[in-house]
Amino acid sequence: MKNTLMILGLVGLMAAAPVMARDNGVGTIESREDYGSVSSFCRDRLQVLKSAYRLAEIESQAGNHERSAAILENGLRNAAARIQPAYGSTLTSKAIKRGLVLLENLKATENSRQKVRTINNFLFNYFLFVENVSNRLDIPYFQTGRGFSAISTSNVQFEKLFVNFAQEQVSMVLSTMSTTANEGRRATIYPIGSPTLLLTALKVTTAAMANDLSESIFASRYACTIDRLDQVSADIALYLSTRSTYADEYMAVQELVGAVKAATQASVRECGGIGGYGDNTGGYSQPEARTTDALRGSVTLYAGTTQQVRLNGARYIKKLIISAEGVRNDAMFDVVVNGDVKGTIYVPGRDPSYFVTVEDYTDSIELVSRGGTAVVSRILVVTE
């Protein structure tokens, strides 16, 4: 789920002091607190997360998913500790703290056979999400003492990145905790883990997305989206607390998850939102996306190898939708376009499709193994 690490502005290249972090031997990272810049703060917090990520990866590949999830949780808590007030309003800090809130909500759900594994998979992806937030938004744009206040509402690039940040919280839940199967004319949504786990995560992340949009300088452009997100979060909360608003759990999942997708996609286009970055009038309509399959058959990506997928000519690609599963164990690989890592995909045995943002012209895609063996069964190329 890790999307492109895009632009590192000059701020990211001018850290006033080196990052100092060390492992004390028990999985807890001790780090400096006298950060000289937002860049050094973000990199220090990311080092805490990356250390936990590497340890958890070893446990997960050995099949110890409960131990792996515990290490990732400890990493989040360590990263949240000692966040200085000067950097408390960074999106990195917000994402780390929100991750703990989300994790506590997920842990409070009833136990199921896939619960720990689903949470473990989600946390791996969430760590990559936090890294994206730091590199895309905080390091290039955040100013100590001013936050994002210097950003103009006419800054199209920042608006696009910020709204993608808000939306990705929800799309990450959808892609790691559910899968969709086309059955005739109807698309059926299936939870991975338990329906309660999926709905709980969506309740938290839809409210979070609404909050981020409402607190941003672009709030007026997304008024309709904010209302819909707040409503669907409230509807999910009502169902989880009463279990009486739908005929059965199957219908609840279909209706509520469908409402989440509508709130994050159709409604934002209706309001001139995500489909119309920087358009004050809201009159911009997003071109219809076209999807083609880049594979004629499945591709096996062995540990330590690279597979190149040639496209039928160069084109501008918005996203890739990748279906993959691990062989006998978990696997991980990078999605590389034009030499840039556009996404890192963690595959826990069997998993749903992954969305990778590309937004680049290319005639090929590279899949670069980082461990384990994965079978990639489909790569859908989404273009305009």
TORVO-51847 format. One record per residue (C-alpha): residue number from 1; residue in three letters; chain; z, y, x. Coordinates in steps of 0.05 Angstrom, whole numbers. Example, Ala and Ser with C-alpha at 12.3 -4.5 7.8 and 13.67 -1.06 7.14 Angstrom:
2
+-----+-----+-------+--------+--------+--------+
:   n : res : chain :      w :      v :      u :
+-----+-----+-------+--------+--------+--------+
:   1 : ALA :     A :    156 :    -90 :    246 :
:   2 : SER :     A :    143 :    -21 :    273 :
+-----+-----+-------+--------+--------+--------+
***
This chain:
384
+-----+-----+-------+--------+--------+--------+
:   n : res : chain :      w :      v :      u :
+-----+-----+-------+--------+--------+--------+
:   1 : MET :     A :      0 :      0 :      0 :
:   2 : LYS :     A :      2 :     47 :     58 :
:   3 : ASN :     A :    -52 :     98 :     49 :
:   4 : THR :     A :    -85 :    141 :    101 :
:   5 : LEU :     A :    -38 :    180 :    147 :
:   6 : MET :     A :    -85 :    239 :    142 :
:   7 : ILE :     A :    -73 :    306 :    175 :
:   8 : LEU :     A :    -16 :    317 :    225 :
:   9 : GLY :     A :    -14 :    393 :    230 :
:  10 : LEU :     A :      6 :    432 :    291 :
:  11 : VAL :     A :     78 :    428 :    269 :
:  12 : GLY :     A :     75 :    353 :    280 :
:  13 : LEU :     A :     50 :    363 :    351 :
:  14 : MET :     A :    103 :    413 :    372 :
:  15 : ALA :     A :    170 :    379 :    363 :
:  16 : ALA :     A :    220 :    421 :    401 :
:  17 : ALA :     A :    262 :    363 :    424 :
:  18 : PRO :     A :    249 :    289 :    435 :
:  19 : VAL :     A :    271 :    239 :    382 :
:  20 : MET :     A :    332 :    200 :    405 :
:  21 : ALA :     A :    349 :    137 :    367 :
:  22 : ARG :     A :    378 :     71 :    389 :
:  23 : ASP :     A :    399 :      5 :    358 :
:  24 : ASN :     A :    473 :     -9 :    367 :
:  25 : GLY :     A :    460 :    -84 :    364 :
:  26 : VAL :     A :    480 :    -97 :    292 :
:  27 : GLY :     A :    419 :    -68 :    257 :
:  28 : THR :     A :    449 :      1 :    248 :
:  29 : ILE :     A :    411 :     58 :    281 :
:  30 : GLU :     A :    450 :    114 :    314 :
:  31 : SER :     A :    408 :    177 :    319 :
:  32 : ARG :     A :    413 :    250 :    340 :
:  33 : GLU :     A :    430 :    303 :    289 :
:  34 : ASP :     A :    409 :    366 :    327 :
:  35 : TYR :     A :    338 :    365 :    303 :
:  36 : GLY :     A :    296 :    421 :    332 :
:  37 : SER :     A :    242 :    418 :    278 :
:  38 : VAL :     A :    222 :    383 :    215 :
:  39 : SER :     A :    177 :    340 :    257 :
:  40 : SER :     A :    235 :    313 :    299 :
:  41 : PHE :     A :    277 :    302 :    237 :
:  42 : CYS :     A :    222 :    263 :    202 :
:  43 : ARG :     A :    205 :    221 :    263 :
:  44 : ASP :     A :    279 :    205 :    274 :
:  45 : ARG :     A :    288 :    182 :    202 :
:  46 : LEU :     A :    223 :    142 :    206 :
:  47 : GLN :     A :    248 :    108 :    270 :
:  48 : VAL :     A :    309 :     84 :    231 :
:  49 : LEU :     A :    264 :     55 :    178 :
:  50 : LYS :     A :    215 :     25 :    227 :
:  51 : SER :     A :    271 :    -11 :    265 :
:  52 : ALA :     A :    295 :    -42 :    200 :
:  53 : TYR :     A :    223 :    -58 :    179 :
:  54 : ARG :     A :    211 :    -97 :    243 :
:  55 : LEU :     A :    275 :   -138 :    237 :
:  56 : ALA :     A :    261 :   -152 :    163 :
:  57 : GLU :     A :    190 :   -173 :    178 :
:  58 : ILE :     A :    215 :   -229 :    224 :
:  59 : GLU :     A :    263 :   -254 :    171 :
:  60 : SER :     A :    211 :   -250 :    115 :
:  61 : GLN :     A :    159 :   -288 :    155 :
:  62 : ALA :     A :    211 :   -342 :    166 :
:  63 : GLY :     A :    221 :   -346 :     91 :
:  64 : ASN :     A :    289 :   -312 :     91 :
:  65 : HIS :     A :    274 :   -262 :     36 :
:  66 : GLU :     A :    346 :   -248 :     17 :
:  67 : ARG :     A :    364 :   -231 :     89 :
:  68 : SER :     A :    300 :   -190 :     96 :
:  69 : ALA :     A :    316 :   -149 :     33 :
:  70 : ALA :     A :    387 :   -137 :     58 :
:  71 : ILE :     A :    361 :   -110 :    125 :
:  72 : LEU :     A :    313 :    -64 :     89 :
:  73 : GLU :     A :    368 :    -39 :     43 :
:  74 : ASN :     A :    412 :    -26 :    104 :
:  75 : GLY :     A :    355 :     12 :    136 :
:  76 : LEU :     A :    348 :     57 :     75 :
:  77 : ARG :     A :    423 :     71 :     75 :
:  78 : ASN :     A :    422 :     87 :    149 :
:  79 : ALA :     A :    363 :    133 :    139 :
:  80 : ALA :     A :    399 :    169 :     83 :
:  81 : ALA :     A :    461 :    180 :    125 :
:  82 : ARG :     A :    471 :    246 :    161 :
:  83 : ILE :     A :    412 :    283 :    131 :
:  84 : GLN :     A :    425 :    355 :    150 :
:  85 : PRO :     A :    425 :    407 :     94 :
:  86 : ALA :     A :    367 :    443 :    129 :
:  87 : TYR :     A :    323 :    382 :    116 :
:  88 : GLY :     A :    353 :    359 :     51 :
:  89 : SER :     A :    296 :    388 :     11 :
:  90 : THR :     A :    242 :    352 :     50 :
:  91 : LEU :     A :    202 :    301 :     11 :
:  92 : THR :     A :    222 :    250 :     64 :
:  93 : SER :     A :    296 :    260 :     46 :
:  94 : LYS :     A :    280 :    259 :    -28 :
:  95 : ALA :     A :    240 :    194 :    -21 :
:  96 : ILE :     A :    294 :    160 :     19 :
:  97 : LYS :     A :    350 :    178 :    -29 :
:  98 : ARG :     A :    306 :    161 :    -89 :
:  99 : GLY :     A :    292 :     93 :    -58 :
: 100 : LEU :     A :    366 :     78 :    -59 :
: 101 : VAL :     A :    372 :     98 :   -132 :
: 102 : LEU :     A :    313 :     54 :   -150 :
: 103 : LEU :     A :    341 :     -4 :   -110 :
: 104 : GLU :     A :    409 :      0 :   -145 :
: 105 : ASN :     A :    374 :     -1 :   -212 :
: 106 : LEU :     A :    333 :    -62 :   -192 :
: 107 : LYS :     A :    393 :   -100 :   -164 :
: 108 : ALA :     A :    431 :    -88 :   -230 :
: 109 : THR :     A :    379 :   -127 :   -270 :
: 110 : GLU :     A :    390 :   -199 :   -289 :
: 111 : ASN :     A :    377 :   -252 :   -236 :
: 112 : SER :     A :    312 :   -289 :   -236 :
: 113 : ARG :     A :    277 :   -337 :   -189 :
: 114 : GLN :     A :    230 :   -285 :   -161 :
: 115 : LYS :     A :    277 :   -225 :   -163 :
: 116 : VAL :     A :    296 :   -223 :    -89 :
: 117 : ARG :     A :    226 :   -236 :    -65 :
: 118 : THR :     A :    197 :   -182 :   -111 :
: 119 : ILE :     A :    248 :   -131 :    -88 :
: 120 : ASN :     A :    235 :   -150 :    -16 :
: 121 : ASN :     A :    160 :   -140 :    -24 :
: 122 : PHE :     A :    171 :    -74 :    -59 :
: 123 : LEU :     A :    216 :    -48 :     -4 :
: 124 : PHE :     A :    165 :    -64 :     50 :
: 125 : ASN :     A :    114 :    -22 :     12 :
: 126 : TYR :     A :    165 :     32 :     -2 :
: 127 : PHE :     A :    180 :     41 :     72 :
: 128 : LEU :     A :    106 :     52 :     84 :
: 129 : PHE :     A :    106 :    102 :     27 :
: 130 : VAL :     A :    162 :    143 :     60 :
: 131 : GLU :     A :    122 :    143 :    125 :
: 132 : ASN :     A :     62 :    170 :     87 :
: 133 : VAL :     A :    104 :    225 :     55 :
: 134 : SER :     A :    130 :    248 :    123 :
: 135 : ASN :     A :     62 :    248 :    158 :
: 136 : ARG :     A :     21 :    276 :    100 :
: 137 : LEU :     A :     67 :    330 :     72 :
: 138 : ASP :     A :    131 :    346 :    109 :
: 139 : ILE :     A :    106 :    349 :    181 :
: 140 : PRO :     A :     44 :    390 :    167 :
: 141 : TYR :     A :     71 :    435 :    111 :
: 142 : PHE :     A :    147 :    439 :    107 :
: 143 : GLN :     A :    179 :    500 :    140 :
: 144 : THR :     A :    253 :    500 :    157 :
: 145 : GLY :     A :    290 :    551 :    113 :
: 146 : ARG :     A :    229 :    561 :     68 :
: 147 : GLY :     A :    210 :    491 :     48 :
: 148 : PHE :     A :    141 :    492 :     14 :
: 149 : SER :     A :    150 :    563 :    -13 :
: 150 : ALA :     A :     96 :    590 :     33 :
: 151 : ILE :     A :     44 :    544 :      1 :
: 152 : SER :     A :     -4 :    579 :    -46 :
: 153 : THR :     A :    -24 :    548 :   -113 :
: 154 : SER :     A :    -96 :    555 :    -89 :
: 155 : ASN :     A :    -84 :    507 :    -32 :
: 156 : VAL :     A :   -127 :    449 :    -58 :
: 157 : GLN :     A :   -111 :    401 :     -1 :
: 158 : PHE :     A :    -36 :    409 :     -9 :
: 159 : GLU :     A :    -40 :    402 :    -84 :
: 160 : LYS :     A :    -80 :    338 :    -78 :
: 161 : LEU :     A :    -32 :    308 :    -28 :
: 162 : PHE :     A :     29 :    329 :    -68 :
: 163 : VAL :     A :      4 :    301 :   -134 :
: 164 : ASN :     A :    -17 :    236 :    -99 :
: 165 : PHE :     A :     55 :    231 :    -72 :
: 166 : ALA :     A :     83 :    239 :   -142 :
: 167 : GLN :     A :     34 :    190 :   -172 :
: 168 : GLU :     A :     39 :    138 :   -117 :
: 169 : GLN :     A :    112 :    123 :   -135 :
: 170 : VAL :     A :     88 :     95 :   -202 :
: 171 : SER :     A :     24 :     62 :   -177 :
: 172 : MET :     A :     63 :     26 :   -122 :
: 173 : VAL :     A :    107 :     -6 :   -175 :
: 174 : LEU :     A :     47 :    -26 :   -216 :
: 175 : SER :     A :     11 :    -57 :   -157 :
: 176 : THR :     A :     71 :    -94 :   -128 :
: 177 : MET :     A :    107 :   -116 :   -191 :
: 178 : SER :     A :     50 :   -131 :   -239 :
: 179 : THR :     A :    -19 :   -159 :   -242 :
: 180 : THR :     A :    -73 :   -152 :   -295 :
: 181 : ALA :     A :   -120 :   -207 :   -319 :
: 182 : ASN :     A :   -182 :   -193 :   -361 :
: 183 : GLU :     A :   -181 :   -241 :   -419 :
: 184 : GLY :     A :   -242 :   -229 :   -461 :
: 185 : ARG :     A :   -244 :   -155 :   -481 :
: 186 : ARG :     A :   -169 :   -147 :   -470 :
: 187 : ALA :     A :   -133 :   -135 :   -404 :
: 188 : THR :     A :    -67 :   -171 :   -403 :
: 189 : ILE :     A :    -10 :   -147 :   -359 :
: 190 : TYR :     A :     34 :   -198 :   -325 :
: 191 : PRO :     A :     99 :   -180 :   -290 :
: 192 : ILE :     A :    112 :   -207 :   -220 :
: 193 : GLY :     A :    185 :   -227 :   -218 :
: 194 : SER :     A :    213 :   -210 :   -287 :
: 195 : PRO :     A :    192 :   -162 :   -342 :
: 196 : THR :     A :    259 :   -127 :   -337 :
: 197 : LEU :     A :    250 :   -114 :   -263 :
: 198 : LEU :     A :    181 :    -84 :   -274 :
: 199 : LEU :     A :    203 :    -40 :   -333 :
: 200 : THR :     A :    266 :    -17 :   -296 :
: 201 : ALA :     A :    225 :      6 :   -237 :
: 202 : LEU :     A :    176 :     42 :   -282 :
: 203 : LYS :     A :    232 :     76 :   -320 :
: 204 : VAL :     A :    258 :    106 :   -255 :
: 205 : THR :     A :    191 :    123 :   -223 :
: 206 : THR :     A :    159 :    155 :   -284 :
: 207 : ALA :     A :    220 :    200 :   -291 :
: 208 : ALA :     A :    215 :    215 :   -216 :
: 209 : MET :     A :    141 :    233 :   -221 :
: 210 : ALA :     A :    155 :    280 :   -280 :
: 211 : ASN :     A :    212 :    312 :   -241 :
: 212 : ASP :     A :    169 :    323 :   -179 :
: 213 : LEU :     A :    112 :    354 :   -219 :
: 214 : SER :     A :    159 :    398 :   -259 :
: 215 : GLU :     A :    193 :    425 :   -196 :
: 216 : SER :     A :    128 :    439 :   -160 :
: 217 : ILE :     A :     89 :    504 :   -158 :
: 218 : PHE :     A :     35 :    469 :   -198 :
: 219 : ALA :     A :     80 :    452 :   -257 :
: 220 : SER :     A :     42 :    492 :   -309 :
: 221 : ARG :     A :    -22 :    453 :   -294 :
: 222 : TYR :     A :     12 :    387 :   -309 :
: 223 : ALA :     A :     53 :    405 :   -371 :
: 224 : CYS :     A :     20 :    351 :   -414 :
: 225 : THR :     A :     29 :    298 :   -359 :
: 226 : ILE :     A :    102 :    316 :   -350 :
: 227 : ASP :     A :    115 :    309 :   -425 :
: 228 : ARG :     A :     81 :    242 :   -429 :
: 229 : LEU :     A :    118 :    215 :   -368 :
: 230 : ASP :     A :    185 :    238 :   -395 :
: 231 : GLN :     A :    169 :    205 :   -462 :
: 232 : VAL :     A :    148 :    138 :   -433 :
: 233 : SER :     A :    209 :    136 :   -388 :
: 234 : ALA :     A :    253 :    149 :   -449 :
: 235 : ASP :     A :    216 :     95 :   -488 :
: 236 : ILE :     A :    227 :     44 :   -433 :
: 237 : ALA :     A :    300 :     62 :   -428 :
: 238 : LEU :     A :    308 :     53 :   -503 :
: 239 : TYR :     A :    275 :    -15 :   -502 :
: 240 : LEU :     A :    317 :    -39 :   -442 :
: 241 : SER :     A :    381 :    -17 :   -476 :
: 242 : THR :     A :    366 :    -43 :   -547 :
: 243 : ARG :     A :    311 :    -96 :   -540 :
: 244 : SER :     A :    293 :    -79 :   -612 :
: 245 : THR :     A :    234 :    -31 :   -609 :
: 246 : TYR :     A :    180 :    -84 :   -600 :
: 247 : ALA :     A :    168 :   -152 :   -632 :
: 248 : ASP :     A :    179 :   -190 :   -567 :
: 249 : GLU :     A :    181 :   -180 :   -491 :
: 250 : TYR :     A :    107 :   -194 :   -483 :
: 251 : MET :     A :     88 :   -138 :   -531 :
: 252 : ALA :     A :    138 :    -91 :   -498 :
: 253 : VAL :     A :    106 :   -102 :   -430 :
: 254 : GLN :     A :     36 :    -92 :   -457 :
: 255 : GLU :     A :     53 :    -29 :   -495 :
: 256 : LEU :     A :    100 :      4 :   -446 :
: 257 : VAL :     A :     61 :    -11 :   -383 :
: 258 : GLY :     A :     -2 :     10 :   -419 :
: 259 : ALA :     A :     32 :     76 :   -437 :
: 260 : VAL :     A :     52 :     86 :   -364 :
: 261 : LYS :     A :    -20 :     77 :   -341 :
: 262 : ALA :     A :    -44 :    125 :   -395 :
: 263 : ALA :     A :      8 :    177 :   -374 :
: 264 : THR :     A :    -11 :    175 :   -301 :
: 265 : GLN :     A :    -87 :    172 :   -312 :
: 266 : ALA :     A :   -118 :    195 :   -377 :
: 267 : SER :     A :    -66 :    249 :   -392 :
: 268 : VAL :     A :    -73 :    283 :   -325 :
: 269 : ARG :     A :   -148 :    289 :   -334 :
: 270 : GLU :     A :   -137 :    316 :   -404 :
: 271 : CYS :     A :    -91 :    369 :   -376 :
: 272 : GLY :     A :   -137 :    386 :   -318 :
: 273 : GLY :     A :    -87 :    352 :   -272 :
: 274 : ILE :     A :    -97 :    299 :   -220 :
: 275 : GLY :     A :   -171 :    295 :   -236 :
: 276 : GLY :     A :   -179 :    370 :   -225 :
: 277 : TYR :     A :   -142 :    392 :   -163 :
: 278 : GLY :     A :   -141 :    467 :   -155 :
: 279 : ASP :     A :   -175 :    481 :   -221 :
: 280 : ASN :     A :   -135 :    533 :   -257 :
: 281 : THR :     A :   -176 :    528 :   -320 :
: 282 : GLY :     A :   -166 :    454 :   -330 :
: 283 : GLY :     A :   -240 :    449 :   -347 :
: 284 : TYR :     A :   -258 :    403 :   -290 :
: 285 : SER :     A :   -276 :    332 :   -310 :
: 286 : GLN :     A :   -271 :    276 :   -260 :
: 287 : PRO :     A :   -336 :    239 :   -246 :
: 288 : GLU :     A :   -336 :    168 :   -273 :
: 289 : ALA :     A :   -317 :    119 :   -218 :
: 290 : ARG :     A :   -363 :     62 :   -201 :
: 291 : THR :     A :   -336 :     -4 :   -174 :
: 292 : THR :     A :   -373 :    -57 :   -133 :
: 293 : ASP :     A :   -349 :   -120 :    -98 :
: 294 : ALA :     A :   -357 :   -118 :    -22 :
: 295 : LEU :     A :   -347 :   -193 :    -14 :
: 296 : ARG :     A :   -393 :   -250 :    -32 :
: 297 : GLY :     A :   -337 :   -300 :    -19 :
: 298 : SER :     A :   -266 :   -301 :      6 :
: 299 : VAL :     A :   -250 :   -281 :     78 :
: 300 : THR :     A :   -195 :   -316 :    119 :
: 301 : LEU :     A :   -160 :   -269 :    166 :
: 302 : TYR :     A :   -123 :   -308 :    219 :
: 303 : ALA :     A :    -63 :   -280 :    257 :
: 304 : GLY :     A :    -86 :   -233 :    312 :
: 305 : THR :     A :   -159 :   -229 :    290 :
: 306 : THR :     A :   -204 :   -176 :    260 :
: 307 : GLN :     A :   -255 :   -186 :    205 :
: 308 : GLN :     A :   -309 :   -134 :    192 :
: 309 : VAL :     A :   -337 :   -126 :    122 :
: 310 : ARG :     A :   -405 :    -94 :    122 :
: 311 : LEU :     A :   -424 :    -53 :     61 :
: 312 : ASN :     A :   -494 :    -45 :     33 :
: 313 : GLY :     A :   -506 :     23 :     66 :
: 314 : ALA :     A :   -460 :     81 :     80 :
: 315 : ARG :     A :   -425 :    114 :     21 :
: 316 : TYR :     A :   -365 :    157 :      3 :
: 317 : ILE :     A :   -308 :    112 :    -18 :
: 318 : LYS :     A :   -249 :    136 :    -59 :
: 319 : LYS :     A :   -207 :     73 :    -60 :
: 320 : LEU :     A :   -207 :      0 :    -44 :
: 321 : ILE :     A :   -176 :    -52 :    -91 :
: 322 : ILE :     A :   -159 :   -113 :    -48 :
: 323 : SER :     A :   -137 :   -181 :    -73 :
: 324 : ALA :     A :   -104 :   -225 :    -21 :
: 325 : GLU :     A :    -53 :   -280 :    -11 :
: 326 : GLY :     A :    -16 :   -309 :     48 :
: 327 : VAL :     A :    -30 :   -379 :     73 :
: 328 : ARG :     A :     33 :   -421 :     78 :
: 329 : ASN :     A :     73 :   -359 :     93 :
: 330 : ASP :     A :     73 :   -283 :     88 :
: 331 : ALA :     A :     19 :   -242 :    123 :
: 332 : MET :     A :      4 :   -170 :    141 :
: 333 : PHE :     A :    -59 :   -134 :    159 :
: 334 : ASP :     A :    -87 :    -63 :    168 :
: 335 : VAL :     A :   -147 :    -36 :    130 :
: 336 : VAL :     A :   -187 :      5 :    180 :
: 337 : VAL :     A :   -244 :     53 :    165 :
: 338 : ASN :     A :   -280 :     91 :    220 :
: 339 : GLY :     A :   -224 :     74 :    268 :
: 340 : ASP :     A :   -169 :    102 :    223 :
: 341 : VAL :     A :   -116 :     58 :    191 :
: 342 : LYS :     A :   -123 :     73 :    117 :
: 343 : GLY :     A :    -72 :     22 :     93 :
: 344 : THR :     A :    -25 :    -33 :    115 :
: 345 : ILE :     A :    -19 :    -91 :     67 :
: 346 : TYR :     A :     40 :   -139 :     65 :
: 347 : VAL :     A :     22 :   -203 :     29 :
: 348 : PRO :     A :     81 :   -247 :      8 :
: 349 : GLY :     A :     47 :   -313 :     -6 :
: 350 : ARG :     A :     15 :   -294 :    -72 :
: 351 : ASP :     A :     10 :   -223 :    -96 :
: 352 : PRO :     A :    -29 :   -176 :   -141 :
: 353 : SER :     A :    -84 :   -128 :   -121 :
: 354 : TYR :     A :    -70 :    -72 :    -72 :
: 355 : PHE :     A :    -97 :     -2 :    -77 :
: 356 : VAL :     A :   -117 :     33 :    -13 :
: 357 : THR :     A :   -140 :    106 :    -13 :
: 358 : VAL :     A :   -199 :    117 :     34 :
: 359 : GLU :     A :   -234 :    182 :     15 :
: 360 : ASP :     A :   -284 :    176 :     71 :
: 361 : TYR :     A :   -357 :    159 :     85 :
: 362 : THR :     A :   -368 :     91 :    117 :
: 363 : ASP :     A :   -414 :     31 :    119 :
: 364 : SER :     A :   -361 :    -20 :    138 :
: 365 : ILE :     A :   -287 :    -38 :    131 :
: 366 : GLU :     A :   -245 :    -74 :    182 :
: 367 : LEU :     A :   -186 :   -119 :    166 :
: 368 : VAL :     A :   -140 :   -124 :    227 :
: 369 : SER :     A :    -86 :   -177 :    226 :
: 370 : ARG :     A :    -15 :   -158 :    244 :
: 371 : GLY :     A :     14 :   -227 :    233 :
: 372 : GLY :     A :      6 :   -289 :    190 :
: 373 : THR :     A :    -58 :   -316 :    158 :
: 374 : ALA :     A :    -85 :   -283 :     95 :
: 375 : VAL :     A :   -142 :   -302 :     49 :
: 376 : VAL :     A :   -176 :   -240 :     22 :
: 377 : SER :     A :   -212 :   -260 :    -42 :
: 378 : ARG :     A :   -239 :   -193 :    -66 :
: 379 : ILE :     A :   -250 :   -122 :    -42 :
: 380 : LEU :     A :   -271 :    -76 :    -97 :
: 381 : VAL :     A :   -302 :    -11 :    -71 :
: 382 : VAL :     A :   -290 :     48 :   -118 :
: 383 : THR :     A :   -341 :    105 :   -110 :
: 384 : GLU :     A :   -364 :    164 :   -151 :
+-----+-----+-------+--------+--------+--------+
***
